[in-house]
Amino acid sequence: MREFDFYIVPTPIGNIQDITLRAINVLKSVDIIACEDTRTTQKLLKHYEIKTKCISYHKYNEKERVDFFLNTLKEGKKIALVSDAGTPMICDPGAVILPELIKNGYSVTALPGACAVTTFLSQIPRENEEFIFIGFIPRKGKQIEELATKYSSQNLVFYDSPERILKTIEVIKFCRKNAKISLGRELSKLFEEVVTGSTEEILEHFKEGIKGEIVCMVYAERDRDSAEILPKIKALKTKGYKDKDISVILSTLYKYNKNDVYDLALTELPGSSS
């Protein structure tokens, strides 16, 4: 198997058994493991009898660690990057060091593994594969409202804290009263829960409070999309554009779902051609 200089290694998001054999072998074979919190990572390493040296690497010391990593690699040593839970660089540190590694000619690879976004999306009902992931949603109500409105025609996926998520849903309810939401918490853990419903139903379900790591999706508003898209489709059709071209143009210019545009052009307007 090919060896690399730098490995990006996913770790379990909850259940400690959700780690690949390759990830365990890599963590055992490298010289250093860079991690957000050494105390958290040591629990995982102890469970799998991994004795590799750990060094802290988090958002507050990312820039400081660049020279250390480059010098370590220059010595011929190998490094693995992990986060406290899930896949590094998905709302976790790594964005600072990666360009430096590539610029200096070091080989980098990412192992497949646990990620809250994909774990969540694979178990909720969706009509298509497209979604927008924005990481952690902003704290301020005005910013939440702007994002919920901006992406109303797309499935909007985000992380949030248990302390703020219900307030976030209240804001979404205010600006999009008919919004449908799926909310997942404690994924892969003992008290895992995924709930789908209107904003009112979600708020009612968690009226006593909510605990655990949160990932959430606000569904696209299909009815509103149709009303907005149809006139644009008709205008482009009169200019002789084909259905596939129309779907690309409108999804690019207005951020509509490309598949939805294509389906509307095919089924809801006469005389369509692909």
Beta strands, then each sheet from edge to edge (+ up, - down):
strand 1: 6-8
strand 2: 32-35
strand 3: 53-56
strand 4: 79-81
strand 5: 108-110
strand 6: 132-136
strand 7: 156-160
strand 8: 180-185
strand 9: 193-198
strand 10: 214-218
sheet 1: 3+ 2+ 4+ 1+ 5+
sheet 2: 6+ 7+ 10- 8+ 9-
end
